[in-house]
Amino acid sequence: MADSRYPYTYAADFIRTYSPISSEGCVLSRSGASQIREAIAKAIGMDDEELAAKLADAQLANEQDDEFLERQTEQMLKAMRLTNTQKNN
């Protein structure tokens, strides 16, 4: 069975990985990430589906990388602590 999330959802998640986060999670929506991907593809003269596939492949590789996942977890915990500190002040 084909994965219906490939390549566009994975590509959006790849872009979202590098966007700001808050205690609620990623600030950038998948829709916003898709708009960024489309603009980059157009700017560099690449087919959007080709760029999406390249980003999706990178995201899938990241999901298998324990160090990458650990860094993501640390970023989320840091954002949550920062938000809690701001609420308490």
Backbone hydrogen bonds in HBPLUS format (Angstrom, degrees):
<---DONOR---> <-ACCEPTOR-->    atom                        ^
c    i                          cat <-CA-CA->   ^        H-A-AA   ^      H-
h    n   atom  resd res      DA  || num        DHA   H-A  angle D-A-AA Bond
n    s   type  num  typ     dist DA aas  dist angle  dist       angle   num
A0006-TYR N   A0003-ASP O   3.09 MM   3  5.71 167.1  2.11 119.6 123.7     1
A0009-THR N   A0005-ARG O   2.92 MM   4  4.90 130.7  2.17 136.0 149.6     2
A0010-TYR N   A0005-ARG O   3.36 MM   5  6.34 153.5  2.44 149.0 148.8     3
A0011-ALA N   A0007-PRO O   2.87 MM   4  5.94 153.8  1.94 153.8 162.4     4
A0012-ALA N   A0008-TYR O   2.98 MM   4  6.15 157.5  2.03 145.5 151.2     5
A0013-ASP N   A0009-THR O   2.92 MM   4  6.19 156.6  1.98 148.6 155.3     6
A0014-PHE N   A0010-TYR O   2.90 MM   4  6.16 146.7  2.01 145.0 154.0     7
A0015-ILE N   A0011-ALA O   3.14 MM   4  6.49 161.1  2.18 150.6 153.8     8
A0016-ARG N   A0012-ALA O   2.89 MM   4  6.13 160.7  1.92 151.3 157.5     9
A0017-THR N   A0013-ASP O   2.99 MM   4  6.11 135.0  2.20 139.7 150.0    10
A0017-THR N   A0014-PHE O   3.22 MM   3  5.24 133.3  2.45  95.3 107.6    11
A0018-TYR N   A0015-ILE O   3.08 MM   3  5.69 148.0  2.19 113.8 121.4    12
A0019-SER N   A0016-ARG O   3.08 MM   3  5.05 167.6  2.10 108.3 110.6    13
A0027-VAL N   A0020-PRO O   2.97 MM   7  5.69 173.8  1.98 150.8 149.1    14
A0022-SER N   A0025-GLY O   2.76 MM   3  5.16 163.7  1.79 143.9 148.6    15
A0025-GLY N   A0022-SER O   2.94 MM   3  5.16 157.1  1.99 108.4 116.0    16
A0033-ALA N   A0029-SER O   2.92 MM   4  6.20 157.5  1.97 148.3 154.8    17
A0034-SER N   A0030-ARG O   2.85 MM   4  6.05 149.6  1.95 144.6 152.8    18
A0035-GLN N   A0031-SER O   3.01 MM   4  6.34 149.4  2.11 145.9 154.0    19
A0036-ILE N   A0032-GLY O   3.07 MM   4  6.40 151.0  2.16 145.2 152.8    20
A0037-ARG N   A0033-ALA O   2.93 MM   4  6.24 161.1  1.97 149.5 154.5    21
A0038-GLU N   A0034-SER O   2.92 MM   4  6.13 164.8  1.94 151.2 154.7    22
A0039-ALA N   A0035-GLN O   3.03 MM   4  6.19 156.7  2.08 143.4 149.6    23
A0040-ILE N   A0036-ILE O   2.92 MM   4  6.17 157.4  1.97 154.0 160.3    24
A0041-ALA N   A0037-ARG O   2.92 MM   4  6.14 166.1  1.94 155.7 159.4    25
A0042-LYS N   A0038-GLU O   3.04 MM   4  6.22 160.8  2.08 146.4 151.5    26
A0043-ALA N   A0039-ALA O   2.91 MM   4  6.06 159.2  1.96 145.9 152.1    27
A0044-ILE N   A0040-ILE O   2.96 MM   4  6.17 150.3  2.05 154.2 160.8    28
A0046-MET N   A0041-ALA O   2.84 MM   5  4.85 158.1  1.89 147.5 148.9    29
A0045-GLY N   A0042-LYS O   3.23 MM   3  5.05 154.1  2.31  97.2 104.9    30
A0050-GLU N   A0047-ASP O   3.05 MM   3  5.29 121.2  2.41 102.2 116.8    31
A0051-LEU N   A0047-ASP O   3.08 MM   4  6.45 161.5  2.11 158.7 163.5    32
A0052-ALA N   A0048-ASP O   2.85 MM   4  6.05 162.9  1.88 152.1 157.6    33
A0053-ALA N   A0049-GLU O   2.96 MM   4  6.12 153.5  2.03 142.0 148.5    34
A0054-LYS N   A0050-GLU O   3.06 MM   4  6.36 157.1  2.12 147.8 153.5    35
A0055-LEU N   A0051-LEU O   2.95 MM   4  6.20 164.6  1.97 158.5 162.2    36
A0056-ALA N   A0052-ALA O   2.79 MM   4  5.91 155.1  1.85 147.5 155.5    37
A0057-ASP N   A0053-ALA O   2.91 MM   4  6.07 158.4  1.96 147.7 152.8    38
A0058-ALA N   A0054-LYS O   3.12 MM   4  6.36 152.6  2.20 140.6 147.9    39
A0059-GLN N   A0055-LEU O   2.89 MM   4  6.19 152.7  1.97 147.7 155.5    40
A0060-LEU N   A0056-ALA O   2.88 MM   4  6.16 162.4  1.91 154.9 159.1    41
A0061-ALA N   A0057-ASP O   3.00 MM   4  6.22 152.0  2.08 143.4 150.9    42
A0062-ASN N   A0058-ALA O   2.92 MM   4  6.17 153.9  1.99 145.0 152.6    43
A0063-GLU N   A0059-GLN O   2.95 MM   4  6.25 150.5  2.04 149.8 157.5    44
A0064-GLN N   A0061-ALA O   3.05 MM   3  5.31 150.9  2.14 105.2 114.3    45
A0065-ASP N   A0062-ASN O   2.98 MM   3  5.06 159.4  2.02 108.2 115.0    46
A0069-LEU N   A0065-ASP O   3.04 MM   4  6.36 163.4  2.07 156.8 161.3    47
A0070-GLU N   A0066-ASP O   2.91 MM   4  6.09 149.7  2.01 144.8 153.3    48
A0071-ARG N   A0067-GLU O   2.99 MM   4  6.25 156.3  2.05 147.0 152.7    49
A0072-GLN N   A0068-PHE O   2.99 MM   4  6.32 155.1  2.05 150.0 157.0    50
A0073-THR N   A0069-LEU O   3.02 MM   4  6.24 157.0  2.07 144.8 150.7    51
A0074-GLU N   A0070-GLU O   2.96 MM   4  6.23 158.7  2.00 149.8 155.5    52
A0075-GLN N   A0071-ARG O   2.97 MM   4  6.21 154.1  2.04 147.7 154.3    53
A0076-MET N   A0072-GLN O   3.07 MM   4  6.34 158.9  2.11 149.5 154.6    54
A0077-LEU N   A0073-THR O   2.97 MM   4  6.23 163.7  2.00 153.5 158.0    55
A0078-LYS N   A0074-GLU O   2.93 MM   4  6.07 157.1  1.98 147.7 154.0    56
A0079-ALA N   A0075-GLN O   3.00 MM   4  6.24 158.0  2.04 148.1 153.6    57
A0080-MET N   A0076-MET O   2.95 MM   4  6.20 155.2  2.02 149.7 156.7    58
A0081-ARG N   A0077-LEU O   2.93 MM   4  6.18 159.4  1.97 150.1 155.3    59
A0082-LEU N   A0078-LYS O   2.94 MM   4  6.12 161.4  1.97 150.9 156.1    60
A0083-THR N   A0079-ALA O   2.99 MM   4  6.13 160.6  2.03 146.1 151.2    61
A0084-ASN N   A0080-MET O   2.97 MM   4  6.17 159.8  2.01 147.9 153.5    62
A0085-THR N   A0081-ARG O   2.91 MM   4  6.11 153.9  1.97 148.8 156.0    63
A0086-GLN N   A0082-LEU O   2.97 MM   4  6.20 158.4  2.02 149.5 155.1    64
A0087-LYS N   A0083-THR O   2.97 MM   4  6.22 151.1  2.06 147.5 155.3    65
A0088-ASN N   A0084-ASN O   3.11 MM   4  6.27 142.3  2.26 140.4 149.7    66
A0089-ASN N   A0086-GLN O   3.41 MM   3  5.37 152.2  2.49  96.6 104.3    67
